[in-house]
Amino acid sequence: MARLFEEIDTQNSPIGEISLRRRRIPAIGERDIYEVKLGEEFLMSSLFVAAEEALADLALARLARESLNVVVGGLGLGYTAVAALRDARLERLSIVEYLEPVIRWHQEVKIPLGATLNADPRCHFRQGNFFDLAATPSGLDPQRGQVDAVLLDIDHSPEAFLHGDNASFYTQNGLSALAQQLSPGGVFALWSTDAPDPAFSALLAQVFTDVRADVVRFFNPFQNNEAINTVYSGLSSP
């Protein structure tokens, strides 16, 4: 019988102690649930992945082109990256992750989706600060200069940051620097745990065209009701 709880690994990081855990909750079925915590704060759980997958699906569906060069900001448990790999047009996927232990957990397949990511030659891990790279000309792809899509899942929302330094990205200047790294008509998409925020949509519209805020609905068994996340997206100037 599988143990109901296991702490797989705990490591120090520049922003605090980060831990990977596995648990089973008999009330919701016999399957392993993987969690990542930063200190006492839950960062992610494999129990709730609909919005992480929708981040890739909704964004890439907006691109009418034959090949895609995509950057994912934030590796997490790998659901956004694996969803992007399912798009047959994808040529290259670069995953920027700040925390080295998270990359190593995937490389060592301590996280199940690591096996899929490791086996796909289109997928490349890159340890670094996404926000620094987004503010640096050609920082996200120094060789090609521009990418077709940027899928961002790091902070909880445009107002709830893992680190205060991230706030400068969610401004007109920060978003404009990112937009310059997108190919003409490329897409920027962002996950948020909150309901759509008209103020943030208006901010995106100052930089991108055809801005959308798609609501992703899923069932939360702990609360026994429907929960929602938001996927924002916008296109760079053609």
C-alpha positions, 0 to 999 in steps of 0.5 A: 500500500502506498504511503499517504504522505511522503516528503520527497526532497527539501532544498534551500533556495535564494527565496526560501526553503522549497519542498517537493511532497507526494500525498494520497487523499483516499476521499478523492481516489487512489492516485498520487498528488504532487505538491511544491511548497515554498516555506509554508506557502503552497506553490502548486499541486497536481490536483489542480492543473486545468488552468496550467494546461489551458495556459498553453492550449489557449495561447498557442491556438491564437497563432496561425503559423507552421512552426513555433518557438515557445518560452515557458516562464516557470517550470513548476510540475511541468503541466504547461510545458507538456501541454505545449509539447502536444502542439505538433507545430512546436519546434523549440521549447525553452523553459526558464526556471529560477530554482535549480532544485525544480529543474533537478527534480524533473531531470531526476524524474522525482516529478512524473512529467520529468520523463516526458520533458527529458525525452523530448528533444524540442525541450530545453531547461534554462536556469535563470530569472525570467523577469531579468531575461524579459527586461533584456533585449533578446534575453529570452532567446539570444540566438534567434532574438525573438520567440513566437509565444511566452507562457508565464506561470510564476506569480500567483497573479499580477498583484500577488508576487512570489518576490517583490522584485517581480512587480516591475514586470507588471507595468507598461514598461515591463510588458513593453520590454517583453513584447519586443522579444515576440515575433510580429503577431506573437502571443504573450499569455499569463496564468492568474489564480484570481478572477479576471481583473479589468485593470490588468486587462486594460494595462495589457491593452496598452502594449498588446492587441486583441487582449483576452481574459479567459476564465478556466473552471474546475472542480475543487474537491476540498471546497466541493464547488467550482473554482476559477483561474484566469488566462490572460493573453494578447498579441504583439503588433504585426 
